[in-house]
Amino acid sequence: MSLAEIDLLNMALDATGVTLRSKINEGGQKAVYLVDSAGQSAVLKVISLSTSSPDALKRAEREVELLRSIASENVVAVISPLAELGNPATGVAWLEEHLDGEDLSSLLFNVKWSWDDTVGMALDVSRGLAVAHEKRVVHRDLSANNVRRLSSGTYKVMDFGFARFTLKSGLTIGGQPGTPGYASPEHLHAYSGAPTPASDIFSVGILMYAALTGSLPIPHLGDDMDYVTRLRHTVFEPLANLRPDLGADQLDVINRCLHRQPARRFLNGAALSLTLEDMK
Amino acid sequence: MSLLIEDSPRNLLAWIQQAIRAGTCAGAVINPFASPWISKQHRRSAGEMAERLHSLGAETWFDATTHALQMPGVGDFRYYNEYSLWSGNAGDLSTPALMSDHIKRVYAVQDEISATHLAPTTLLHYAESETSLTALEFAEEALTIDPGTWLSIAGTASFWASGAALDAHIAALAQLMPQGWFITTARPLSVLPAEAQKDEIEGICRSVRALSEYAPIHVAYGDLAGLPAVAAGATSIGTGWDQRQRICGFGSFAGRDPDADGGGWYKRPILRALLGHLKVGEAAFLNNRDPARVRRLGSLPPSGPREAFFHYIAVLNAVVDSIASQPDYWHRYALLVELYEAAIIEWPVVQRITSARLGADEWCTQLLDGLRAYGSGEGW
């Protein structure tokens, strides 16, 4: 850990009033720690800022506040306000509930899931998104890395894209947060065309496709331009070819999630969860 | 009934009333560039027009047509300034407060004439820009003030042809879930037939197809060029007797219309199977030389501008209704493709007989190409 990182961590511990137990992981500009918060386990997330436009920080603060007001068994609980570290800010930090279980990324790609298991996962994720969408919060960066299956079998959505607005390295060419392989076509756009709740639905479609087939519909194969072209045109192997056992209604729901036109998808988490409830 | 009569400085309320009574149009759209707020000697006020429309149980709309203010050459303010639609300079939407103020003033006019709320919008040339973001914020504010409002989308051909950026912009608007939509294509040239392009028509169809799942869509000034949008799910199109009611051209909002009779389009008859017009002389010549063909292609109206207009909207209304009554999107699409294909076969013969300058290339081909491109995207 560099001196700068140690400084940032110390500022984060001070700002949130917690004590360090251990480091969970670190990647790029984001570090995650297990901490003690008034005798309870919690997760401290610390982000080193490479760009800190006041607008981006303001937006992140607003979204953290909105997420703090969400009480859903399918969304990780944010338990502190966003703390700006330093003046001018060189980092931000916030606290979340500590979750057991494992990330969805370790459960996909090894085996093809059943339809029932897939719908169960997608239903939990879409219910979690529904509460956020109701508050006009768009995740913007839904991927297998930020959906967690708890030991109880419940899925929780984590890491809404708010913080990644502050990270240059986390932005796609449209200026949006997003993970290659899980982005929507709107991630390539800005201004009025930036991601909406329907973009999160595209990512749920990706998760369902990946669960059922063991592969991403539009994977990043190493060449950015190739990926962008396939993403822009939503070119992927039809699900029906890979899972001929699925019925037309089952294929339709995933194809609708993955529709190239965002307005042709389920418009938000609530609309998708309503349909999935009927299919369970 | 699938037609709304757009407003015109050459107002003929009696014609509108007659069309409503005949069941060939559903109502009318009033706009501040065409109708005064205060009655003139030879011009009824917006309030009087609305009252007459309401008395017939007709749809009554007031489109502030704010998007005309961004058209080059706009200058016909002979009635506009009577409406008090701005607290500052007309067209100044530079702050959220100014946006909100304008929307409230538009709603106030609509309330005064008991018209459904229809929010103003700005003119777009591309779907991914600072201006498109302003249009989205404008729409969001309009819905914040009245969640029951209809929204407008107005763009030039290049806006509707902006591909994936258009899809993303439309998706952001779709999230707002208004009660309905007015969509407009603004054209630099006020000429008929509308100089529609394949990519623009495809974009309109794609957008209409998506938005129509949730709310009704009116294709303002759509006229014959609006038929592909009807095939994609639109519920009504705007038309009239005057060229300025059949096309949203920049020139329609400029100073005084230099074309005194609007090209005389109100006199030109339509033959249903051609999906296009003939000049009066051409139609008479065709009827004289080949009356059987005229009967097969539809029918011609008795002579006179009033007769030509009522015949025209009856034909247009019948075509729109036949498309709109299809059971699903595919059948709507397939029917219009069939109508265009049939018209494209007929036009060369009609042109040979009449020496008409305008034919299938001008009336049908680009619209059919755009429609087919939309169908191709649907896997049809």
Interface residues (C-beta under 8 A of the other chain):
Chain A: P185 E186 L188 H189 A190 Y191 S192 G193 A194 T196 P197 A198 R232 R260 Q261 P262 A263 R264 L267 N268
Chain B: A127 E128 S129 E130 S132 L133 A135 L136 A164 A165 D167 A168 H169 I170 A171 A172 L173 A174 Q175 M177 R206 S207 R209 A210 L211 E213 Y214
